[in-house]
Amino acid sequence: MVNYGKSLRVVRAVKELTQGQVAEASAISANYVSMIESGLRAPSTDVLLAIAKALNVPVWALVVIGSDDVPNDVHGAAIATLVKP
C-alpha cells in the first residue's frame, strides 16, 4: 500500500516548501494538501500528477517513498537522488 501523505510530507520537507506553496503550484487547496498528508484523503491520479509536477519529482518517486513494501535503504536512495531542493 502507498501512503501518499507520507511521501508528500517527506518530499515537501526536503524541498522546504509549505503546504500552501505545494497547493498553489498544484492548483489545489492547502486544506486538501493537509488532508492528503494526514491520511484523510487519497489523491486522484490527476492530483497526484499535479503534485509531482509541483514538487519537480516523477510520480514513481512518490510511490517509492510512500510504499510500505519498499526497503528503507531504497526509500533513502530515492529521497537522496530524486528529491533535491
C-alpha positions as CSV (number, residue, x, y, z in Angstrom):
1,M,0.0,0.0,0.0
2,V,1.2,3.5,-0.8
3,N,1.0,6.3,1.8
4,Y,0.9,9.4,-0.4
5,G,0.6,11.6,2.7
6,K,4.0,10.3,3.9
7,S,5.7,10.8,0.5
8,L,4.2,14.3,0.1
9,R,5.3,15.3,3.6
10,V,8.8,13.9,3.1
11,V,9.4,15.5,-0.3
12,R,7.8,18.8,0.7
13,A,10.1,18.9,3.8
14,V,13.2,18.1,1.8
15,K,12.3,20.8,-0.7
16,E,11.5,23.2,2.2
17,L,8.0,24.0,0.8
18,T,4.9,24.9,2.7
19,Q,1.6,23.1,2.2
20,G,0.3,26.4,0.7
21,Q,3.2,26.5,-1.8
22,V,2.5,23.0,-3.0
23,A,-1.2,23.7,-3.1
24,E,-0.8,26.8,-5.3
25,A,1.7,25.1,-7.6
26,S,-0.7,22.1,-7.9
27,A,-3.9,24.2,-8.3
28,I,-5.5,22.5,-5.3
29,S,-6.4,23.9,-1.9
30,A,-4.0,23.9,1.1
31,N,-6.7,22.2,3.1
32,Y,-6.7,19.3,0.5
33,V,-2.9,19.0,0.8
34,S,-3.2,18.9,4.6
35,M,-5.9,16.2,4.3
36,I,-3.7,14.1,2.0
37,E,-0.7,14.4,4.4
38,S,-3.0,13.5,7.3
39,G,-4.3,10.4,5.5
40,L,-7.8,11.7,5.4
41,R,-7.9,11.8,1.6
42,A,-6.2,9.9,-1.1
43,P,-5.2,11.9,-4.2
44,S,-6.8,11.2,-7.5
45,T,-4.4,10.4,-10.4
46,D,-4.8,13.9,-11.7
47,V,-4.0,15.4,-8.4
48,L,-1.0,13.1,-7.8
49,L,0.4,14.1,-11.2
50,A,-0.1,17.8,-10.4
51,I,1.6,17.4,-7.0
52,A,4.5,15.5,-8.6
53,K,4.9,18.3,-11.2
54,A,4.8,20.9,-8.5
55,L,7.4,19.1,-6.4
56,N,9.5,18.5,-9.6
57,V,9.7,14.8,-9.0
58,P,8.5,11.8,-11.0
59,V,5.3,10.2,-9.8
60,W,7.1,6.9,-9.2
61,A,9.3,8.7,-6.6
62,L,6.2,9.5,-4.6
63,V,5.1,5.9,-4.9
64,V,8.5,4.5,-3.8
65,I,8.8,6.9,-0.9
66,G,5.3,6.2,0.3
67,S,5.4,2.5,-0.2
68,D,5.3,0.2,2.9
69,D,6.7,-2.6,0.7
70,V,10.0,-0.9,-0.2
71,P,13.0,-1.4,2.0
72,N,14.2,1.6,3.9
73,D,17.5,1.8,2.0
74,V,15.5,2.2,-1.2
75,H,13.5,5.0,0.4
76,G,16.7,6.7,1.4
77,A,18.2,6.3,-2.1
78,A,15.0,7.7,-3.7
79,I,15.0,10.7,-1.4
80,A,18.7,11.4,-1.9
81,T,18.8,11.1,-5.7
82,L,15.3,12.3,-6.7
83,V,14.3,14.8,-4.2
84,K,16.9,17.5,-4.4
85,P,16.0,21.0,-3.2
